[in-house]
Amino acid sequence: YWNITDMLGMMYAESAPTHLRGSVMGVQAYVLGAGMVVSYLVYSILLAVLPEGSLGIIKIVMSIPALVVTPVFLLLKVKETKGINLEKVGTAESEI
């Protein structure tokens, strides 16, 4: 039952300002849905083209880019928050 989507959902919701949480969660659902559709299409095409018994190789080839890109993205985009007053980060609801 537990998977990466649960953790990402909590991370997106908690890192977004309160007034934007609904929009952030909607975009997350849209991106996840689009990713599922694309991956199903790619898997279907590859299974039809490649010989029988190649499902394991297809899974490995499709998974490796995500396993490489995700840590690189996190290292480049996620900033350290140690010593930062998180109350002052972002837009306060009273300013909208």
Buried (B, 14 or more C-beta within 10 A) or exposed (E): EEEEEEEEBEEBBEEBEEEBBEEBBEEBEEEEEEEEEEEEEEBEEBEEEEEEEEEEEBEEEEEEEEEEEEEEEEEEEEEEEEEEEEEEEEEEEEEE
